[in-house]
Amino acid sequence: MSRRLKRLWPRVVLSLLGAVVLTLIPLPGWLQPWRPSWVALVVIYWLIYEPRRIGLMTAWLAGLLLDT
């Protein structure tokens, strides 16, 4: 595993966990329609930033994490 990849995975995991936490934070009813899909936004960011290293499997695992 390359040095760059070793530095990348902790960032990916922490950002996905942060997105899950932001998704779970309750909001008042009037703000619910404007709640973004944080996990989807983070996955899209990583897919654009590192398309060769972050792929469909990461997106699938993030969705699985969100569903549990």
PyMOL Python script that loads the backbone (N, CA, C, O; Angstrom):
from pymol import cmd

cmd.read_pdbstr("""\
ATOM      1  N   MET A   1       0.851  -1.177   0.000  1.00  0.00           N
ATOM      2  CA  MET A   1       0.000   0.000   0.000  1.00  0.00           C
ATOM      3  C   MET A   1       0.895   1.237   0.000  1.00  0.00           C
ATOM      4  O   MET A   1       1.838   1.330   0.785  1.00  0.00           O
ATOM      5  N   SER A   2       0.599   2.159  -0.863  1.00  0.00           N
ATOM      6  CA  SER A   2       1.428   3.343  -0.980  1.00  0.00           C
ATOM      7  C   SER A   2       1.230   4.274   0.215  1.00  0.00           C
ATOM      8  O   SER A   2       0.230   4.201   0.930  1.00  0.00           O
ATOM      9  N   ARG A   3       2.193   5.129   0.401  1.00  0.00           N
ATOM     10  CA  ARG A   3       2.139   6.079   1.515  1.00  0.00           C
ATOM     11  C   ARG A   3       0.946   7.021   1.370  1.00  0.00           C
ATOM     12  O   ARG A   3       0.281   7.352   2.351  1.00  0.00           O
ATOM     13  N   ARG A   4       0.683   7.449   0.130  1.00  0.00           N
ATOM     14  CA  ARG A   4      -0.440   8.362  -0.096  1.00  0.00           C
ATOM     15  C   ARG A   4      -1.769   7.691   0.242  1.00  0.00           C
ATOM     16  O   ARG A   4      -2.657   8.317   0.821  1.00  0.00           O
ATOM     17  N   LEU A   5      -1.899   6.419  -0.122  1.00  0.00           N
ATOM     18  CA  LEU A   5      -3.130   5.693   0.172  1.00  0.00           C
ATOM     19  C   LEU A   5      -3.294   5.482   1.669  1.00  0.00           C
ATOM     20  O   LEU A   5      -4.413   5.528   2.179  1.00  0.00           O
ATOM     21  N   LYS A   6      -2.195   5.251   2.378  1.00  0.00           N
ATOM     22  CA  LYS A   6      -2.269   5.096   3.838  1.00  0.00           C
ATOM     23  C   LYS A   6      -2.736   6.379   4.507  1.00  0.00           C
ATOM     24  O   LYS A   6      -3.432   6.334   5.521  1.00  0.00           O
ATOM     25  N   ARG A   7      -2.355   7.524   3.944  1.00  0.00           N
ATOM     26  CA  ARG A   7      -2.799   8.799   4.519  1.00  0.00           C
ATOM     27  C   ARG A   7      -4.226   9.133   4.118  1.00  0.00           C
ATOM     28  O   ARG A   7      -4.908   9.887   4.812  1.00  0.00           O
ATOM     29  N   LEU A   8      -4.682   8.574   2.998  1.00  0.00           N
ATOM     30  CA  LEU A   8      -6.004   8.909   2.483  1.00  0.00           C
ATOM     31  C   LEU A   8      -7.123   8.220   3.248  1.00  0.00           C
ATOM     32  O   LEU A   8      -8.134   8.855   3.550  1.00  0.00           O
ATOM     33  N   TRP A   9      -6.974   6.949   3.568  1.00  0.00           N
ATOM     34  CA  TRP A   9      -8.075   6.192   4.162  1.00  0.00           C
ATOM     35  C   TRP A   9      -8.553   6.733   5.504  1.00  0.00           C
ATOM     36  O   TRP A   9      -9.762   6.759   5.731  1.00  0.00           O
ATOM     37  N   PRO A  10      -7.674   7.167   6.406  1.00  0.00           N
ATOM     38  CA  PRO A  10      -8.216   7.755   7.648  1.00  0.00           C
ATOM     39  C   PRO A  10      -9.080   8.987   7.381  1.00  0.00           C
ATOM     40  O   PRO A  10     -10.082   9.202   8.062  1.00  0.00           O
ATOM     41  N   ARG A  11      -8.698   9.792   6.396  1.00  0.00           N
ATOM     42  CA  ARG A  11      -9.509  10.967   6.058  1.00  0.00           C
ATOM     43  C   ARG A  11     -10.873  10.560   5.516  1.00  0.00           C
ATOM     44  O   ARG A  11     -11.894  11.153   5.865  1.00  0.00           O
ATOM     45  N   VAL A  12     -10.879   9.551   4.669  1.00  0.00           N
ATOM     46  CA  VAL A  12     -12.140   9.086   4.088  1.00  0.00           C
ATOM     47  C   VAL A  12     -13.054   8.550   5.186  1.00  0.00           C
ATOM     48  O   VAL A  12     -14.234   8.896   5.245  1.00  0.00           O
ATOM     49  N   VAL A  13     -12.507   7.711   6.046  1.00  0.00           N
ATOM     50  CA  VAL A  13     -13.310   7.102   7.108  1.00  0.00           C
ATOM     51  C   VAL A  13     -13.826   8.171   8.069  1.00  0.00           C
ATOM     52  O   VAL A  13     -15.000   8.154   8.439  1.00  0.00           O
ATOM     53  N   LEU A  14     -12.967   9.092   8.473  1.00  0.00           N
ATOM     54  CA  LEU A  14     -13.404  10.144   9.397  1.00  0.00           C
ATOM     55  C   LEU A  14     -14.459  11.055   8.766  1.00  0.00           C
ATOM     56  O   LEU A  14     -15.414  11.456   9.433  1.00  0.00           O
ATOM     57  N   SER A  15     -14.290  11.377   7.500  1.00  0.00           N
ATOM     58  CA  SER A  15     -15.290  12.238   6.861  1.00  0.00           C
ATOM     59  C   SER A  15     -16.626  11.508   6.708  1.00  0.00           C
ATOM     60  O   SER A  15     -17.683  12.122   6.856  1.00  0.00           O
ATOM     61  N   LEU A  16     -16.592  10.208   6.414  1.00  0.00           N
ATOM     62  CA  LEU A  16     -17.840   9.447   6.325  1.00  0.00           C
ATOM     63  C   LEU A  16     -18.510   9.308   7.685  1.00  0.00           C
ATOM     64  O   LEU A  16     -19.733   9.412   7.787  1.00  0.00           O
ATOM     65  N   LEU A  17     -17.726   9.076   8.723  1.00  0.00           N
ATOM     66  CA  LEU A  17     -18.310   9.006  10.069  1.00  0.00           C
ATOM     67  C   LEU A  17     -18.888  10.357  10.485  1.00  0.00           C
ATOM     68  O   LEU A  17     -19.947  10.417  11.110  1.00  0.00           O
ATOM     69  N   GLY A  18     -18.195  11.432  10.139  1.00  0.00           N
ATOM     70  CA  GLY A  18     -18.724  12.768  10.416  1.00  0.00           C
ATOM     71  C   GLY A  18     -20.029  13.027   9.680  1.00  0.00           C
ATOM     72  O   GLY A  18     -20.939  13.655  10.221  1.00  0.00           O
ATOM     73  N   ALA A  19     -20.118  12.544   8.447  1.00  0.00           N
ATOM     74  CA  ALA A  19     -21.352  12.700   7.673  1.00  0.00           C
ATOM     75  C   ALA A  19     -22.494  11.912   8.301  1.00  0.00           C
ATOM     76  O   ALA A  19     -23.635  12.374   8.318  1.00  0.00           O
ATOM     77  N   VAL A  20     -22.192  10.724   8.815  1.00  0.00           N
ATOM     78  CA  VAL A  20     -23.226   9.927   9.487  1.00  0.00           C
ATOM     79  C   VAL A  20     -23.700  10.643  10.750  1.00  0.00           C
ATOM     80  O   VAL A  20     -24.898  10.676  11.033  1.00  0.00           O
ATOM     81  N   VAL A  21     -22.772  11.211  11.502  1.00  0.00           N
ATOM     82  CA  VAL A  21     -23.143  11.948  12.715  1.00  0.00           C
ATOM     83  C   VAL A  21     -24.023  13.145  12.355  1.00  0.00           C
ATOM     84  O   VAL A  21     -25.031  13.395  13.016  1.00  0.00           O
ATOM     85  N   LEU A  22     -23.647  13.881  11.312  1.00  0.00           N
ATOM     86  CA  LEU A  22     -24.466  15.021  10.893  1.00  0.00           C
ATOM     87  C   LEU A  22     -25.850  14.583  10.430  1.00  0.00           C
ATOM     88  O   LEU A  22     -26.825  15.314  10.603  1.00  0.00           O
ATOM     89  N   THR A  23     -25.937  13.404   9.848  1.00  0.00           N
ATOM     90  CA  THR A  23     -27.230  12.880   9.416  1.00  0.00           C
ATOM     91  C   THR A  23     -28.104  12.527  10.610  1.00  0.00           C
ATOM     92  O   THR A  23     -29.324  12.680  10.552  1.00  0.00           O
ATOM     93  N   LEU A  24     -27.493  12.058  11.690  1.00  0.00           N
ATOM     94  CA  LEU A  24     -28.256  11.609  12.855  1.00  0.00           C
ATOM     95  C   LEU A  24     -28.660  12.733  13.802  1.00  0.00           C
ATOM     96  O   LEU A  24     -29.514  12.530  14.665  1.00  0.00           O
ATOM     97  N   ILE A  25     -28.064  13.908  13.657  1.00  0.00           N
ATOM     98  CA  ILE A  25     -28.407  15.035  14.526  1.00  0.00           C
ATOM     99  C   ILE A  25     -29.835  15.482  14.216  1.00  0.00           C
ATOM    100  O   ILE A  25     -30.161  15.772  13.065  1.00  0.00           O
ATOM    101  N   PRO A  26     -30.689  15.539  15.244  1.00  0.00           N
ATOM    102  CA  PRO A  26     -32.077  15.957  14.986  1.00  0.00           C
ATOM    103  C   PRO A  26     -32.162  17.452  14.667  1.00  0.00           C
ATOM    104  O   PRO A  26     -31.440  18.274  15.230  1.00  0.00           O
ATOM    105  N   LEU A  27     -33.052  17.765  13.763  1.00  0.00           N
ATOM    106  CA  LEU A  27     -33.308  19.150  13.390  1.00  0.00           C
ATOM    107  C   LEU A  27     -34.763  19.482  13.683  1.00  0.00           C
ATOM    108  O   LEU A  27     -35.604  18.584  13.718  1.00  0.00           O
ATOM    109  N   PRO A  28     -35.074  20.756  13.893  1.00  0.00           N
ATOM    110  CA  PRO A  28     -36.478  21.139  14.054  1.00  0.00           C
ATOM    111  C   PRO A  28     -37.267  20.789  12.792  1.00  0.00           C
ATOM    112  O   PRO A  28     -36.705  20.682  11.702  1.00  0.00           O
ATOM    113  N   GLY A  29     -38.557  20.615  12.958  1.00  0.00           N
ATOM    114  CA  GLY A  29     -39.412  20.211  11.851  1.00  0.00           C
ATOM    115  C   GLY A  29     -39.361  21.137  10.647  1.00  0.00           C
ATOM    116  O   GLY A  29     -39.434  20.683   9.505  1.00  0.00           O
ATOM    117  N   TRP A  30     -39.236  22.433  10.902  1.00  0.00           N
ATOM    118  CA  TRP A  30     -39.239  23.374   9.788  1.00  0.00           C
ATOM    119  C   TRP A  30     -37.949  23.323   8.978  1.00  0.00           C
ATOM    120  O   TRP A  30     -37.914  23.815   7.850  1.00  0.00           O
ATOM    121  N   LEU A  31     -36.886  22.735   9.534  1.00  0.00           N
ATOM    122  CA  LEU A  31     -35.626  22.605   8.795  1.00  0.00           C
ATOM    123  C   LEU A  31     -35.481  21.266   8.075  1.00  0.00           C
ATOM    124  O   LEU A  31     -34.577  21.108   7.254  1.00  0.00           O
ATOM    125  N   GLN A  32     -36.341  20.314   8.360  1.00  0.00           N
ATOM    126  CA  GLN A  32     -36.238  18.982   7.762  1.00  0.00           C
ATOM    127  C   GLN A  32     -36.214  18.992   6.228  1.00  0.00           C
ATOM    128  O   GLN A  32     -35.435  18.243   5.639  1.00  0.00           O
ATOM    129  N   PRO A  33     -37.033  19.807   5.562  1.00  0.00           N
ATOM    130  CA  PRO A  33     -36.988  19.776   4.087  1.00  0.00           C
ATOM    131  C   PRO A  33     -35.640  20.202   3.502  1.00  0.00           C
ATOM    132  O   PRO A  33     -35.327  19.852   2.364  1.00  0.00           O
ATOM    133  N   TRP A  34     -34.850  20.942   4.252  1.00  0.00           N
ATOM    134  CA  TRP A  34     -33.569  21.431   3.745  1.00  0.00           C
ATOM    135  C   TRP A  34     -32.376  20.645   4.260  1.00  0.00           C
ATOM    136  O   TRP A  34     -31.234  21.074   4.090  1.00  0.00           O
ATOM    137  N   ARG A  35     -32.618  19.510   4.881  1.00  0.00           N
ATOM    138  CA  ARG A  35     -31.517  18.679   5.371  1.00  0.00           C
ATOM    139  C   ARG A  35     -30.820  18.028   4.176  1.00  0.00           C
ATOM    140  O   ARG A  35     -31.455  17.311   3.403  1.00  0.00           O
ATOM    141  N   PRO A  36     -29.517  18.275   4.021  1.00  0.00           N
ATOM    142  CA  PRO A  36     -28.811  17.630   2.907  1.00  0.00           C
ATOM    143  C   PRO A  36     -28.497  16.170   3.228  1.00  0.00           C
ATOM    144  O   PRO A  36     -28.472  15.769   4.392  1.00  0.00           O
ATOM    145  N   SER A  37     -28.267  15.409   2.212  1.00  0.00           N
ATOM    146  CA  SER A  37     -27.836  14.026   2.382  1.00  0.00           C
ATOM    147  C   SER A  37     -26.316  14.054   2.543  1.00  0.00           C
ATOM    148  O   SER A  37     -25.571  13.981   1.565  1.00  0.00           O
ATOM    149  N   TRP A  38     -25.875  14.161   3.789  1.00  0.00           N
ATOM    150  CA  TRP A  38     -24.459  14.355   4.069  1.00  0.00           C
ATOM    151  C   TRP A  38     -23.593  13.218   3.551  1.00  0.00           C
ATOM    152  O   TRP A  38     -22.526  13.457   2.985  1.00  0.00           O
ATOM    153  N   VAL A  39     -24.042  11.994   3.739  1.00  0.00           N
ATOM    154  CA  VAL A  39     -23.238  10.848   3.302  1.00  0.00           C
ATOM    155  C   VAL A  39     -23.080  10.868   1.787  1.00  0.00           C
ATOM    156  O   VAL A  39     -21.989  10.622   1.274  1.00  0.00           O
ATOM    157  N   ALA A  40     -24.147  11.154   1.079  1.00  0.00           N
ATOM    158  CA  ALA A  40     -24.061  11.222  -0.384  1.00  0.00           C
ATOM    159  C   ALA A  40     -23.121  12.338  -0.828  1.00  0.00           C
ATOM    160  O   ALA A  40     -22.351  12.163  -1.771  1.00  0.00           O
ATOM    161  N   LEU A  41     -23.180  13.474  -0.158  1.00  0.00           N
ATOM    162  CA  LEU A  41     -22.290  14.578  -0.510  1.00  0.00           C
ATOM    163  C   LEU A  41     -20.828  14.222  -0.279  1.00  0.00           C
ATOM    164  O   LEU A  41     -19.972  14.550  -1.100  1.00  0.00           O
ATOM    165  N   VAL A  42     -20.537  13.555   0.829  1.00  0.00           N
ATOM    166  CA  VAL A  42     -19.154  13.168   1.126  1.00  0.00           C
ATOM    167  C   VAL A  42     -18.666  12.115   0.136  1.00  0.00           C
ATOM    168  O   VAL A  42     -17.531  12.187  -0.335  1.00  0.00           O
ATOM    169  N   VAL A  43     -19.510  11.144  -0.181  1.00  0.00           N
ATOM    170  CA  VAL A  43     -19.114  10.115  -1.153  1.00  0.00           C
ATOM    171  C   VAL A  43     -18.863  10.746  -2.519  1.00  0.00           C
ATOM    172  O   VAL A  43     -17.888  10.396  -3.185  1.00  0.00           O
ATOM    173  N   ILE A  44     -19.715  11.658  -2.944  1.00  0.00           N
ATOM    174  CA  ILE A  44     -19.508  12.336  -4.229  1.00  0.00           C
ATOM    175  C   ILE A  44     -18.207  13.128  -4.209  1.00  0.00           C
ATOM    176  O   ILE A  44     -17.469  13.136  -5.194  1.00  0.00           O
ATOM    177  N   TYR A  45     -17.922  13.793  -3.093  1.00  0.00           N
ATOM    178  CA  TYR A  45     -16.660  14.530  -2.984  1.00  0.00           C
ATOM    179  C   TYR A  45     -15.470  13.600  -3.180  1.00  0.00           C
ATOM    180  O   TYR A  45     -14.572  13.897  -3.967  1.00  0.00           O
ATOM    181  N   TRP A  46     -15.458  12.471  -2.464  1.00  0.00           N
ATOM    182  CA  TRP A  46     -14.323  11.561  -2.570  1.00  0.00           C
ATOM    183  C   TRP A  46     -14.249  10.913  -3.943  1.00  0.00           C
ATOM    184  O   TRP A  46     -13.152  10.639  -4.430  1.00  0.00           O
ATOM    185  N   LEU A  47     -15.386  10.660  -4.580  1.00  0.00           N
ATOM    186  CA  LEU A  47     -15.374  10.106  -5.930  1.00  0.00           C
ATOM    187  C   LEU A  47     -14.777  11.088  -6.934  1.00  0.00           C
ATOM    188  O   LEU A  47     -14.121  10.676  -7.890  1.00  0.00           O
ATOM    189  N   ILE A  48     -14.998  12.363  -6.725  1.00  0.00           N
ATOM    190  CA  ILE A  48     -14.412  13.370  -7.609  1.00  0.00           C
ATOM    191  C   ILE A  48     -12.937  13.582  -7.278  1.00  0.00           C
ATOM    192  O   ILE A  48     -12.116  13.715  -8.186  1.00  0.00           O
ATOM    193  N   TYR A  49     -12.590  13.614  -5.993  1.00  0.00           N
ATOM    194  CA  TYR A  49     -11.222  13.902  -5.564  1.00  0.00           C
ATOM    195  C   TYR A  49     -10.272  12.747  -5.859  1.00  0.00           C
ATOM    196  O   TYR A  49      -9.158  12.978  -6.328  1.00  0.00           O
ATOM    197  N   GLU A  50     -10.680  11.532  -5.600  1.00  0.00           N
ATOM    198  CA  GLU A  50      -9.839  10.344  -5.804  1.00  0.00           C
ATOM    199  C   GLU A  50     -10.621   9.254  -6.535  1.00  0.00           C
ATOM    200  O   GLU A  50     -10.959   8.239  -5.925  1.00  0.00           O
ATOM    201  N   PRO A  51     -10.916   9.432  -7.812  1.00  0.00           N
ATOM    202  CA  PRO A  51     -11.763   8.458  -8.502  1.00  0.00           C
ATOM    203  C   PRO A  51     -11.122   7.085  -8.665  1.00  0.00           C
ATOM    204  O   PRO A  51     -11.835   6.090  -8.798  1.00  0.00           O
ATOM    205  N   ARG A  52      -9.801   7.008  -8.657  1.00  0.00           N
ATOM    206  CA  ARG A  52      -9.146   5.706  -8.825  1.00  0.00           C
ATOM    207  C   ARG A  52      -9.101   4.901  -7.541  1.00  0.00           C
ATOM    208  O   ARG A  52      -8.991   3.675  -7.582  1.00  0.00           O
ATOM    209  N   ARG A  53      -9.183   5.571  -6.403  1.00  0.00           N
ATOM    210  CA  ARG A  53      -9.060   4.871  -5.126  1.00  0.00           C
ATOM    211  C   ARG A  53     -10.386   4.709  -4.395  1.00  0.00           C
ATOM    212  O   ARG A  53     -10.577   3.749  -3.648  1.00  0.00           O
ATOM    213  N   ILE A  54     -11.283   5.633  -4.607  1.00  0.00           N
ATOM    214  CA  ILE A  54     -12.589   5.593  -3.958  1.00  0.00           C
ATOM    215  C   ILE A  54     -13.604   5.284  -5.044  1.00  0.00           C
ATOM    216  O   ILE A  54     -13.771   6.060  -5.985  1.00  0.00           O
ATOM    217  N   GLY A  55     -14.273   4.161  -4.916  1.00  0.00           N
ATOM    218  CA  GLY A  55     -15.170   3.759  -5.994  1.00  0.00           C
ATOM    219  C   GLY A  55     -16.532   3.329  -5.504  1.00  0.00           C
ATOM    220  O   GLY A  55     -17.011   3.762  -4.456  1.00  0.00           O
ATOM    221  N   LEU A  56     -17.132   2.480  -6.279  1.00  0.00           N
ATOM    222  CA  LEU A  56     -18.481   2.020  -6.004  1.00  0.00           C
ATOM    223  C   LEU A  56     -18.557   1.241  -4.696  1.00  0.00           C
ATOM    224  O   LEU A  56     -19.560   1.326  -3.986  1.00  0.00           O
ATOM    225  N   MET A  57     -17.524   0.494  -4.372  1.00  0.00           N
ATOM    226  CA  MET A  57     -17.520  -0.281  -3.124  1.00  0.00           C
ATOM    227  C   MET A  57     -17.568   0.648  -1.908  1.00  0.00           C
ATOM    228  O   MET A  57     -18.263   0.353  -0.936  1.00  0.00           O
ATOM    229  N   THR A  58     -16.849   1.747  -1.952  1.00  0.00           N
ATOM    230  CA  THR A  58     -16.885   2.711  -0.852  1.00  0.00           C
ATOM    231  C   THR A  58     -18.277   3.320  -0.719  1.00  0.00           C
ATOM    232  O   THR A  58     -18.781   3.487   0.392  1.00  0.00           O
ATOM    233  N   ALA A  59     -18.890   3.648  -1.834  1.00  0.00           N
ATOM    234  CA  ALA A  59     -20.249   4.198  -1.801  1.00  0.00           C
ATOM    235  C   ALA A  59     -21.223   3.176  -1.233  1.00  0.00           C
ATOM    236  O   ALA A  59     -22.107   3.525  -0.451  1.00  0.00           O
ATOM    237  N   TRP A  60     -21.066   1.920  -1.622  1.00  0.00           N
ATOM    238  CA  TRP A  60     -21.938   0.859  -1.119  1.00  0.00           C
ATOM    239  C   TRP A  60     -21.752   0.676   0.388  1.00  0.00           C
ATOM    240  O   TRP A  60     -22.731   0.538   1.121  1.00  0.00           O
ATOM    241  N   LEU A  61     -20.507   0.673   0.850  1.00  0.00           N
ATOM    242  CA  LEU A  61     -20.239   0.522   2.284  1.00  0.00           C
ATOM    243  C   LEU A  61     -20.777   1.712   3.077  1.00  0.00           C
ATOM    244  O   LEU A  61     -21.279   1.537   4.187  1.00  0.00           O
ATOM    245  N   ALA A  62     -20.679   2.912   2.521  1.00  0.00           N
ATOM    246  CA  ALA A  62     -21.222   4.091   3.199  1.00  0.00           C
ATOM    247  C   ALA A  62     -22.740   3.989   3.320  1.00  0.00           C
ATOM    248  O   ALA A  62     -23.303   4.334   4.358  1.00  0.00           O
ATOM    249  N   GLY A  63     -23.395   3.524   2.281  1.00  0.00           N
ATOM    250  CA  GLY A  63     -24.844   3.320   2.342  1.00  0.00           C
ATOM    251  C   GLY A  63     -25.224   2.254   3.340  1.00  0.00           C
ATOM    252  O   GLY A  63     -26.219   2.385   4.052  1.00  0.00           O
ATOM    253  N   LEU A  64     -24.432   1.198   3.394  1.00  0.00           N
ATOM    254  CA  LEU A  64     -24.673   0.135   4.367  1.00  0.00           C
ATOM    255  C   LEU A  64     -24.499   0.661   5.789  1.00  0.00           C
ATOM    256  O   LEU A  64     -25.281   0.322   6.678  1.00  0.00           O
ATOM    257  N   LEU A  65     -23.483   1.484   6.006  1.00  0.00           N
ATOM    258  CA  LEU A  65     -23.254   2.089   7.317  1.00  0.00           C
ATOM    259  C   LEU A  65     -24.432   2.973   7.708  1.00  0.00           C
ATOM    260  O   LEU A  65     -24.847   2.985   8.867  1.00  0.00           O
ATOM    261  N   LEU A  66     -24.964   3.703   6.753  1.00  0.00           N
ATOM    262  CA  LEU A  66     -26.081   4.602   7.036  1.00  0.00           C
ATOM    263  C   LEU A  66     -27.358   3.830   7.353  1.00  0.00           C
ATOM    264  O   LEU A  66     -28.176   4.294   8.147  1.00  0.00           O
ATOM    265  N   ASP A  67     -27.538   2.667   6.748  1.00  0.00           N
ATOM    266  CA  ASP A  67     -28.751   1.881   6.966  1.00  0.00           C
ATOM    267  C   ASP A  67     -28.748   1.113   8.278  1.00  0.00           C
ATOM    268  O   ASP A  67     -29.810   0.684   8.729  1.00  0.00           O
ATOM    269  N   THR A  68     -27.605   0.927   8.900  1.00  0.00           N
ATOM    270  CA  THR A  68     -27.564   0.144  10.143  1.00  0.00           C
ATOM    271  C   THR A  68     -27.928   0.972  11.335  1.00  0.00           C
ATOM    272  O   THR A  68     -27.943   0.467  12.457  1.00  0.00           O
TER     273      THR A  68
END
""", "prot")
cmd.dss("prot")
cmd.show_as("cartoon", "prot")
cmd.util.cbc("prot")
cmd.orient("prot")
